[in-house]
Amino acid sequence: MSVVLAIFATLSFPIFILGSMKIAYYPAALMFEGRRRQEAIFNTEEPLISVVVPAYNEGVVLANCVDSILADGYPNKEVILVDDGSTDDTRQIMERYALVPEVVLITKVNGGKASALNAGIARANGEVLFFVDADGVFAPQTIREMLAGFDRATVGAVCGNDEPVNLDRVLPRLAALMTHVGTGFCRRGLALIGCLPIVSGNLGAFRRHVVERAGGFREQCIGEDLELTWRVHRMGFQVNFRPSATVYAEVPATCGGLWKQRVRWARGFLQTVRIHRDMIGRSRYGPFGLFLTFNVGAMLVVPFLQLATMVMVPPLVAAGLSPIGSTPMLIIGWLGLFVGLVAVLFALVLDRAWRDLRFLYLVPLWPLYSLAMSAVMVWAVVLELRGTRAEWNKLHRTGVVSRPGMHAEAQQPVHVAPE
């Protein structure tokens, strides 16, 4: 029993520490909210926007994505579909839109996601560039909500809010809770204090001149969205978050799919840290440079400490030296789950995601999820040190859409899975 308690406290402790920090900085961030005023930074109320959709073997989901973008009521837009050398029916599905005036089709040899995005940028005419994954389904008014995020001339990019669309299994349902915490909750606070570190590839918008000045996406980095965001900060622009601009996208439904996705993300983070290591802790980059000290420490140090502690627990307990041999440590272990539950509830309230309250029974899985994410980072470090080649390695798409009413948001019917 002592081993179980020790492991429980070990797994819950990082949640207690990180969760407490996240809850603590949010009220402080709100102090900045009232200082912001909406500024007119575009020449017209409806500037031309270009939505770039890179696709590699996305035949299962592409139509839902394009239909939802076209169904958005924003009038002044072009949709650029980039086929990155697909071997399935992606090209054929794109050709269905050949006669739609605002749709542009591009076919290129396979070069990876960043390469496909840059090809779309080269063809785009918009004052604002949107980058959207091919499995994303726009909620109504997504484009206008994203444009509203450019509320100051200093804002160079805006990150949208993404939520899982395939809620037919346990992992996606857990991901829904984690998304509300990591995206809806944390990104709100980080954006308010000028420290949002990423404009997600699921839904991001950049002012065209900012992307051009940055030189587009770095094609040698698999964390292209993260790396470009850090360059935007380096140039002195701010990154905003627009929680009311929502895109629904697939998340991994299997442990194998989740592992591959998160290892790729972790390697993208490590590559970005290596490229921009001179920004860490540097006040010349404003609050963001100082925030990176905490961010990099939490992402790199905590996983190794958590796994090291897990390895040490069984032999210590066997030797009669329980690492939690005091009541306070057990209390902290329980507090970890409590703080996690509070963070989830707070995030659900902020997002007004009342239907996702039914997934609260999965909160006890958070410690195991935390341990898995620590293992992901450690393995990513190993792969980077080995110099293992990193590839797009995108998620296998299923086309499952299980959120109620989603089929009404696209022009074509979609596959609706039972809840």
TARANOR-V501885 format. One line per field, one symbol per residue. ss: DSSP state (~ for helix, > for strand, _ for the rest). phi: phi as a letter, one per 40 degrees, with the letter a starting at -180 (. if undefined). psi: psi as a letter, one per 30 degrees, with the letter a starting at -180 (. if undefined). A space follows every 10 residues. Layout:
ss: ???
phi: ???
psi: ???
This chain:
ss: _~~~~~~~~~ ~~~~~~~~~~ ~~~~~~~~~~ ~~~_______ ________>> >>>>>_____ _~~~~~~~~~ ~_____>>>> >>>>_____~ ~~~~~_____ __>>>>>>__ __~~~~~~~~ ~~~____>>> >>>___>>__ _~~~~~~~__ ____>>>>>> >>>>_____~ ~~~~~~~~~~ ~~~~~~~~~~ ~~________ __>>>>>~~~ ~~~~______ ___~~~~~~~ ~~~~___>>> >>>>>>>>>_ ____~~~~~~ ~~~~~~~~~~ ~~~~~_~~~_ __~~~~~~~~ ~~~~~~~~~~ ~~~~~~~~~~ ~~~~~~~~__ ______~~~~ ~~~~~~~~~~ ~~~~~~~~~~ ~__~~~~~~~ ~~~~~~~~~~ ~~~~~~~~~~ ~~~~~~____ __________ >____~~~__ _____>___
phi: .ccccccdcc ccdccccccc ccccccdccc ccccccbcbc bbcbcbccbb bcbcabfbdc bdccccdccc ccccccabbb cbccgcbbcd ccccccbccc dcbbbbbacc ahcccccccc ccccbccbbb bbccccbccd gccccccccc caccccabbc bbbcbbbcbc dccccccccc ccbccccdcc ccbgbccabc ccaabbcdcc ccccggcccc bccccccccc cccdcgccbb bbcccbbbac bdbbcccccc cccccccccc cccccbcccc gccccgdccc cccccccccb cddccccccc ccddcccccg bccbcaddcc ccdccdcccc cccccdcccd cfcccccccc ccddcddccc cccccdcccc ccccccgccb bdfccccbgc bbcdgccccb cbcbcbccc
psi: eeeeeeeeee efeeeeeeee eeeefeeeef ffeffkkkkj flflfilkkk jkjkkjhgfe feeeeeeeee fkfkeilkjj kjjhhlgbge eeeeffgefk egkkkkkllk gleeeeeeee effkflfkkk kklfgkjklk geeeeeeffi flffjflkkl kkkkfjhfle eeeeeeeeee eededeeeee eegggjfkjk fejkkkkefe eeefgakjff kfheeeeeee eeeefgllkl kjffjkkklk lkfleeeeee eeeeeeeeee eeeeehfffk gjffgaeeee efeeeeeeee eeeeeeeeee efeeeeeegg ikfhgleeee eeeeeeeeee eeeeeeeeee fhieffffgf ffeffeeeee eeeeeeeeee eeeeefgkkk lehlkkkfgk jgkkfefffl fkkljkkk.
